[in-house]
Amino acid sequence: MIDQNGLKAMRDTLAADGYALDVAERGGRVDVRISVADPDACADCLAPEPVLRGILHKSLGVPEQAIDLTYPGDAG
């Protein structure tokens, strides 16, 4: 189960830099999609995938290996 307080904190943090965060649990996995919410989004503000995966693990309370992470512009 996803920590809802951590999820809200992550959404607020990313929103401050112009990004939206969508999270869904599917069959023991957590699908995390980051998208651009503001055309003036801070392109340099997104942490590299391994770093963000660790942050999501701590914030959402789910194992890193269970997170499927999609960045803006990724196929899918």
Number of C-alpha atoms within 10 A of each C-alpha: 9 15 12 12 11 17 18 14 13 18 17 15 14 21 16 14 18 18 23 19 20 12 17 12 13 9 7 10 15 21 15 18 17 19 18 19 14 13 8 10 17 14 12 8 12 16 11 10 12 11 11 14 20 16 16 20 18 14 18 23 15 18 14 19 11 16 20 14 18 17 16 13 9 10 6 6
